[in-house]
């Protein structure tokens, strides 16, 4: 007769431990469900855009980059005639450049040509600030030369412009005692010229002559300056006083009108500002409205007055702030700020401002103050683009953009083709290397625990296939049931995955068997899985 001894008990426990924790073991994951008859809406292809930081041409072709933005701080003072700008506070207020010759609009033209070469739409920034740079792209100068305005706390250690025949240092505009240098009008005009709608109209006419109107493949969208709420910081040499939103709108409207008068087929984007305090602003100055609301209402009222739309995209920039306990898990969690009305960031915004829920909030503002305006986020970056965690976060953000009906988004940052986050874009735009893409019509897709296992479902209009992006945000493998409603799947689905198994490529997995009501699949730890299910 067999007797259970202590050694048998120990052996049994060890075998159980091995079976539960060994290779191939999976925990039961959150249940996933997809209903193709519910919540259907078009997903804009323009949410998969990038800023020109610059993006790699081969990657642009590979993902068929839909839109790219030519923006950033320097574009606030770009002068198309001399093809140069002023770097502002970002780099010692340096003006001009080191090119061999001046080609009017040369840098901008090269950007537009590059975007067109991959079949994308170009978004260009039009300065609306008072002055633009006057120094040619073949020369260096600066706003705060030591030889003119005196000693400063810091100077450019690499470039020493020649001013009035004298080699000098380019300063940061701050005196040794910490006080700010305020330039006179004559000192501003030494390296700047006044800006005006007619001056910028000359640039748009040049772009139309070179590339055609927006309707005929030219520049599609013109952005009204860049982060104007920060002029008194980034561009304090020419605008040392913090602007109110009355001033910003007053300056912007004439340029928006000019764009529409010059190319009626082009679209206008604004304000492209950044940061919770700027979104909300001082309601006392805006008749009880926050800055964003005020901007929309003013544009709406002026559009009614002139008889046509003056703002096509309501645009804000968004970067998550460093939060308490910042780590990979917090990075993944913080995408909730894009949509979750209950999520408070673990920082001063969460403490004093409450939930951000940015995209629904933008929809609410537009619906109330300027219905029909599209919404855009033309700068965002969760960081870690070179890591798998950054790829998971980027994939999550792209899925949220589609689900929440964002109209346009452009990533800020130099996304190298080898970076893991580049594969997040490939998962949506070219997961099999043959041009197959995630669907263009959102369908209801939910997870019992979005924080651990997120799902984003869409139908592809070209062949009516259902495509699912599933992101495992944890360090555990999950086996999860996926229920399907209002859809009859083919018996087998293609599966593609990006994970730590091979960070250099998306790997085709064995086909997945499906049933009419769904299937069960394994989603490995820290992975992005795309499932392509043909309709039967």
C-alpha positions, 0 to 999 in steps of 0.5 A: 500500500502506498503511503504519503511521506514527507518526502513525497509532499516536498516532491509534490510541492516542487513539481507544482512550483515548477509547473506553475512558474516554468516556461510556458505557464500563463496566468488567467488574464483579464477578459476581452470583448469586441462588439462590431455593432457598437461605437463605430466611428472612423479612425483618422489616419492622421493620428499616426503623424510625426514632427520633423525632428527629423524623421527617417525617410525609410521609416516614413515610406515604410509606415506611409507617414500620413502627416508631418509637422514643421514646428518647434520653438525656432519656427516662431521666428522663421524668416522664409526670405533668409531661410533662417530663424532665431533659436531663442532661449533654447540656444543663446538666442542665436540667429542665422546659420552656417549654410553656404548660400541663401535659398528663400524658403529652402528649409521649408521647401525641402521639408514639404518635398520630403513629406510629399515623397512618402505621400503625406500631408505637410503642416507648416508653422506661420509666425504671428509674433511681432518680429521675425529673424533678419539674419541670413542662413549664411551668417551667425548673430545673436540677440544678446551680444556681450559686446553690445549689452554687456556681461552675462551669466552664460555664453555660447561656448561654440559659436562666436559671432562677429558683430560690428566687425568684432568677434563677440560672445552670444549671451543668454540674456541674463546679467551676472546678478540674475536680472534679465536684459530688456532690449530696446526696439533698436536692439531688437531690430538689429537682428529682426524685422517686423512681422505682418500678414502681408509678409507671411502671405508672400511665403504662402504664395511662394509655396503655392507656386512651388507645390500647388494649393492644398487641394492640389497637393501643396501644404495642407495645414498652416499652424498659427505660431508655436506655443504662444503662451510661452513667448515671454520665456522662449522668445523673451528677447522680443516679447519679454511680457507674458502675453494674455490670450486676448493678445494672442488671438488678436495677433492670430486672427489676421494671419488666419484670415490671410491664409484662407484668403490666399489658399481657401483649400488650406486648413488652419491649426491653433493655438498649439500651446502647452501646459495645464496652466495655459489650457486653463489660463486666468478666467478673470481676463477672459470673461470667465473662460479658460484660455482654450475656451476663449480661443475657440469662442473668439475664432467662432465669433469672428468666423461668423462675422466673416462668413467662413471658418477660420479655424479647422483644428483646435490644437494643444500640445501634451507632455506628461509631467514627471510624477511621484515614483516615476518609473515604467509602470507610471509611464504606462499608467499616465496615458490615462490622462488622455481619456480617464475622468477619474485619473489624477496624475501624481504631481501638482496637476493632480493635486490642484487641477484634478483629472486632465482627461485631455481628449474628451475635454477638448471635445467638450470645449469644441462642442460648446464653443466652436462645433465642427472644429477638429482636434489635434495634439501636434506635440506629445512624447511619453519618453523612453522611445528607445525602450520596450516600455516606451513602445508599449506606451506609444502603442497604447497612446495610438490606440487611445487616439483612435478610440477617442476620435482624435483627428491629428497627432504628431509625435515630437522627438527623433524616432530612429527606425531601430527604436522600439517605439518605431515598431509601435507605429509599424504595428498600426501601419505596416505590421507584416512588412507588406503594407497591412494596416490596423483598421480604419473604423473603430468598434467597441473593444473593452478589457476587464482591466485596461491597466493590465491588458489593453485592447483596441479593435478596428475593422479594415474597410478594404477587406472588412477584416477585424484587427485587434491590438492587444497590449500586455502592460505587465511582467506576467504572461496572460491567457485571456478569453476574447469574445466576439459579437456581431461578427462571423470570423474565419476559422483562422487568424494571422497573429503578429507580435512585438516583444522582448523576444526580438526587439529588432522586428515584428514576429509572425506567430502561428495562426490562431484558431477562432470560433464564432463567439471568439477565442482564447489567446496567450499574450506574453508579458510586455508585448504588443500583439496584432490579430488579423481576423478575416470575415467569413 
